[in-house]
Amino acid sequence: MHLRGRLQLTCGRCVESYDAPADADFDLLLVPGPGPAGGEEELSGPDLDLDYYLGETLDLEAVIREQIILMVPLKPLCAEDCKGICPRCGAVLNREYCSCKKD
């Protein structure tokens, strides 16, 4: 499957909202059946692309939600050179000048 769109994220430095492109491919094999019994076991790579379904309809909402969550970066940045905010006055340094003394 292929997901493409835009994500509304908040920058980890300046706390401003920005749109980020979302573009990802993923594989998923759906197999009829109740799935494996509970318990702990180590999963191999192909096992991670395997899921089970019951009935005649497929609800892909959880699968797509998981893939979208995986596309969000750990530390979203509006730009690589984002200057962030001033820790003293809270000025967004990408948009305005801060006159606080630098240590």
DASUL-V456641 format. One record per residue. N is the residue number from 1. RES is the residue in one letter. SS is DSSP state (H for helix, E for strand, L for the rest). PHI is phi as a letter, one per 30 degrees, with the letter a starting at -180 (NA if undefined). Layout:
n=N res=RES ss=SS phi=PHI
n=N res=RES ss=SS phi=PHI
This chain:
n=1 res=M ss=L phi=NA
n=2 res=H ss=E phi=b
n=3 res=L ss=E phi=c
n=4 res=R ss=E phi=b
n=5 res=G ss=E phi=l
n=6 res=R ss=E phi=b
n=7 res=L ss=E phi=c
n=8 res=Q ss=E phi=c
n=9 res=L ss=E phi=c
n=10 res=T ss=E phi=c
n=11 res=C ss=L phi=d
n=12 res=G ss=L phi=d
n=13 res=R ss=L phi=c
n=14 res=C ss=L phi=c
n=15 res=V ss=L phi=i
n=16 res=E ss=L phi=c
n=17 res=S ss=E phi=d
n=18 res=Y ss=E phi=a
n=19 res=D ss=E phi=c
n=20 res=A ss=E phi=b
n=21 res=P ss=E phi=d
n=22 res=A ss=E phi=b
n=23 res=D ss=E phi=b
n=24 res=A ss=E phi=a
n=25 res=D ss=E phi=c
n=26 res=F ss=L phi=a
n=27 res=D ss=L phi=c
n=28 res=L ss=L phi=b
n=29 res=L ss=E phi=c
n=30 res=L ss=E phi=c
n=31 res=V ss=E phi=b
n=32 res=P ss=E phi=d
n=33 res=G ss=L phi=k
n=34 res=P ss=L phi=d
n=35 res=G ss=L phi=j
n=36 res=P ss=L phi=d
n=37 res=A ss=L phi=d
n=38 res=G ss=L phi=e
n=39 res=G ss=L phi=j
n=40 res=E ss=L phi=c
n=41 res=E ss=L phi=a
n=42 res=E ss=L phi=d
n=43 res=L ss=L phi=c
n=44 res=S ss=L phi=d
n=45 res=G ss=H phi=e
n=46 res=P ss=H phi=d
n=47 res=D ss=H phi=d
n=48 res=L ss=H phi=d
n=49 res=D ss=L phi=c
n=50 res=L ss=E phi=c
n=51 res=D ss=E phi=b
n=52 res=Y ss=E phi=c
n=53 res=Y ss=E phi=b
n=54 res=L ss=L phi=b
n=55 res=G ss=L phi=i
n=56 res=E ss=L phi=c
n=57 res=T ss=L phi=c
n=58 res=L ss=L phi=c
n=59 res=D ss=L phi=c
n=60 res=L ss=L phi=c
n=61 res=E ss=H phi=e
n=62 res=A ss=H phi=d
n=63 res=V ss=H phi=d
n=64 res=I ss=H phi=d
n=65 res=R ss=H phi=e
n=66 res=E ss=H phi=d
n=67 res=Q ss=H phi=d
n=68 res=I ss=H phi=d
n=69 res=I ss=H phi=d
n=70 res=L ss=H phi=d
n=71 res=M ss=H phi=d
n=72 res=V ss=L phi=d
n=73 res=P ss=L phi=d
n=74 res=L ss=L phi=d
n=75 res=K ss=L phi=b
n=76 res=P ss=L phi=d
n=77 res=L ss=L phi=b
n=78 res=C ss=L phi=d
n=79 res=A ss=L phi=a
n=80 res=E ss=L phi=e
n=81 res=D ss=L phi=c
n=82 res=C ss=L phi=e
n=83 res=K ss=L phi=d
n=84 res=G ss=L phi=i
n=85 res=I ss=E phi=b
n=86 res=C ss=L phi=d
n=87 res=P ss=L phi=d
n=88 res=R ss=L phi=c
n=89 res=C ss=L phi=c
n=90 res=G ss=L phi=i
n=91 res=A ss=L phi=d
n=92 res=V ss=E phi=d
n=93 res=L ss=L phi=d
n=94 res=N ss=L phi=d
n=95 res=R ss=L phi=c
n=96 res=E ss=L phi=b
n=97 res=Y ss=L phi=d
n=98 res=C ss=L phi=c
n=99 res=S ss=L phi=c
n=100 res=C ss=L phi=d
n=101 res=K ss=L phi=d
n=102 res=K ss=L phi=c
n=103 res=D ss=L phi=d
